[in-house]
């Protein structure tokens, strides 16, 4: 398993958006602050992606810092589970 795939498996969803444009804004913002993230479907069922939205995930070790940043910048974010 590649290191990239391993990091994705240990990732945590920090935000959900309804559009790819919003997800890309959050991704670019996180990149500007030095955080890598992944955008993916929230649901394993493609037919309901439009309902559940797109998930923005980060490595678990960065979760607290990213959540604090998203809150500070007013970009929302999902509640921790």
VEXZA-559294 format. One record per atom (N, C-alpha, C, O, CB): residue in three letters; z, x, y. Coordinates in steps of 0.02 Angstrom, whole numbers, plus 50000, padded with zeros to 5 digits. Glycine has a CB too. Layout:
N
alaZXY
...
//
This chain:
81
unk500005004349941
unk500005000050000
unk500005004550062
unk500395009250066
unk500614995250000
unk499575003050109
unk499535007050170
unk500145005850213
unk500495000850207
unk498895005450209
unk500275010650258
unk500845009950303
unk500765003850348
unk501255000350363
unk500925016350346
unk500145002550369
unk500014996750412
unk500184990250376
unk500524985950404
unk499274996550434
unk499964989550314
unk500104983550276
unk500854982950262
unk501124977350263
unk499704983550209
unk501194988550250
unk501914988450238
unk502284985950300
unk502744981950294
unk502164995550219
unk502074988250360
unk502394985950421
unk502284978450431
unk502734974950453
unk502124989850481
unk501694976050415
unk501564968850422
unk502024964750376
unk502254959450396
unk500834967350406
unk502154967250316
unk502594963650270
unk503304963250296
unk503664958550282
unk502584966950201
unk503514968250335
unk504184968350363
unk504194965650434
unk504664967150472
unk504464975350360
unk503694961850453
unk503654959350521
unk504024952750530
unk504184949250482
unk502914958550541
unk504154951150593
unk504524945150612
unk504124941450666
unk503864944650712
unk505244946850638
unk504054934950660
unk503704930950710
unk504164930250772
unk504734928050766
unk503504923850682
unk503904932250830
unk504294931850891
unk504034926650939
unk504384924650985
unk504304938650926
unk503414924350929
unk503134919250973
unk502584915550937
unk502274918150890
unk502864922451039
unk502464909350958
unk501924905250932
unk501544902350991
unk501844899851039
unk502194899650885
unk500884902650988
unk500474899851041
unk499964895051010
unk499824895350951
unk500114905451081
unk499694890751051
unk499194885951028
unk498484888651034
unk498034886151000
unk499254879551066
unk498374893651077
unk497694896251086
unk497664903751076
unk498164907251084
unk497444894451157
unk497074906051056
unk496984913251047
unk497034916851114
unk497274922551116
unk496294914651014
unk496824913751168
unk496884916851234
unk497604918351252
unk497764923851275
unk496574912251288
unk498054913651240
unk498764914751253
unk499044920251208
unk499434924351230
unk499164908251243
unk498834920251145
unk499064925451098
unk498834932251121
unk499214937151116
unk498804923951027
unk498224932751145
unk497954939151169
unk498314941651231
unk498414947651240
unk497204938551183
unk498524937051275
unk498914938951334
unk499574942051313
unk499774947251339
unk499034932851380
unk499904938851266
unk500544941551241
unk500434948251207
unk500824952851217
unk500894936551193
unk499924948751166
unk499764955051132
unk499644960651182
unk499904966151174
unk499154954251086
unk499244959351233
unk499094964351284
unk499724966351323
unk499824972251339
unk498564961851333
unk500144961451337
unk500774962851373
unk501224967251331
unk501504972151356
unk501134956351391
unk501294965551267
unk501714969651223
unk501434976651216
unk501814981551214
unk501784966351153
unk500774977251211
unk500464983851207
unk500604988051270
unk500714994051265
unk499704983151196
unk500594984751328
unk500734988251390
unk501444990951392
unk501584995951425
unk500624983551450
unk501894987651356
unk502594989951353
unk502724994351291
unk503294996251279
unk503054983951352
unk502204995851254
unk502275000551197
unk502434997351130
unk502655000851084
unk502785005351213
unk502344990851124
unk502484987451060
unk501834985351026
unk501394982551057
unk502934981351072
unk501794986750961
unk501234984350921
unk501414977350896
unk501994975750883
unk501084989150861
unk500894973050890
unk501014966450863
unk500394964150825
unk499854967150831
unk501194961450919
unk500474958850787
unk499934955850748
unk499884948550766
unk500384945150777
unk500064956750672
unk499274946150768
unk499154939050779
unk498884936150714
unk498404938850685
unk498654937850839
unk499174930750692
unk498944927750630
unk499104920350628
unk499474917850671
unk499244931150570
unk498854916950579
unk498994909750574
unk499734908650557
unk500034912550520
unk498544906550520
unk500004903450583
unk500704901750569
unk500774898550500
unk501294899050467
unk500984896950623
unk500244895250478
unk500254891650415
unk499794894850364
unk499274897650382
unk500064884250426
unk499964894450300
unk499494896950249
unk498914892150236
unk498454893750199
unk499874898150184
unk498934886250267
unk498424881250259
unk497974880950321
unk498194878550373
unk498734874250245
unk497364883450316
unk496924883850375
unk496804877150410
unk496684877050470
unk496264886650355
unk496844871750374
unk496704865250404
unk497234862950454
unk497104858450494
unk496624860050351
unk497824866050453
unk498344863950501
unk498524869550550
unk499034869050584
unk498964861850464
unk498114874750554
unk498244880050603
unk498284877350674
unk498694879550713
unk497694885250599
unk497854872450690
unk497844869850758
unk498494866250775
unk498664865550834
unk497254865150768
unk498864863950726
unk499494860550738
unk500064865550744
unk500474865150790
unk499654855650681
unk500084870350699
unk500634875150698
unk500514881150744
unk500984884650761
unk500744877650628
unk499904882250764
unk499754887550812
unk499674894350779
unk499634895050718
unk500294887950862
unk499644899450822
unk499564906350802
unk500224909950810
unk500584908950859
unk499004909850842
unk500394914150761
unk501014917850763
unk500894924850789
unk500414928250771
unk501334918150692
unk501334927150833
unk501334934050856
unk501934937350822
unk502504935350832
unk501374934650936
unk501784942450783
unk502304945850744
unk502384953050765
unk501894956250785
unk502154945350669
unk502984955650759
unk503134962750772
unk503534965550714
unk503804961750673
unk503504963650840
unk503594972050712
unk504014975350662
unk504734973150675
unk504954972850732
unk503944983150666
unk505094971750621
unk505774969250626
unk506234973350670
unk506674970550704
unk506074968750560
unk506144979950670
unk506574984350710
unk506484983150785
unk506934984650824
unk506424991650694
unk505914980450806
unk505774979150877
unk505934972050898
unk505834970250956
unk505064980750892
unk506164967950852
unk506244960850866
unk506674959450928
unk506454955750972
unk506554957450807
unk507264962150932
unk507714960650988
unk507414962751055
unk507454959051104
unk508384964150977
unk507124968651057
unk506834971151119
unk506244966951141
unk506164965551201
unk506614978451111
unk505824964851094
unk505244960751111
unk505454953851133
unk505184951151181
unk504764960251050
unk505934950851099
unk506184944251120
unk506464944551191
unk506344940151232
unk506714941651071
unk506854949751205
unk507134950551273
unk506584951451325
unk506624948551379
unk507624956651275
unk506074955251308
unk505514956351354
unk505134949851367
unk504984948251424
unk505034961651326
unk504974946151314
unk504614939851323
unk505004934951365
unk504724931351406
unk504454936751254
unk505654934651355
unk506084930251394
unk506094932451467
unk506024928251512
unk506794930151366
unk506174938951479
unk506194941651546
unk505554940251584
unk505564938751644
unk506324949151544
unk504984940751550
unk504334939751581
unk504124932451584
unk503604930751614
unk503814943751545
unk504514928051553
unk504364920951555
unk503784919051509
unk503444913951520
unk504204918851624
unk503674922951457
unk503134921551410
unk503374917651350
unk503004916851301
unk502804927951388
unk503974915151353
unk504234911051298
unk504424915251239
unk504674920951246
unk503724905951277
unk504314912551182
unk504514915751120
unk504874910751076
unk505174905951101
unk504964921951135
unk504844911951013
unk505174907450965
unk505894909450957
unk506074915250967
unk504814907450897
unk506304904750939
unk507004906150924
unk507054910050859
unk506674908750813
unk507424899650920
unk507514914850855
unk507594918450791
unk507794913750736
unk508144908850748
unk508114924050798
unk507574915250675
unk507764911050618
unk508274914450576
unk508494911750526
unk507154909350576
//
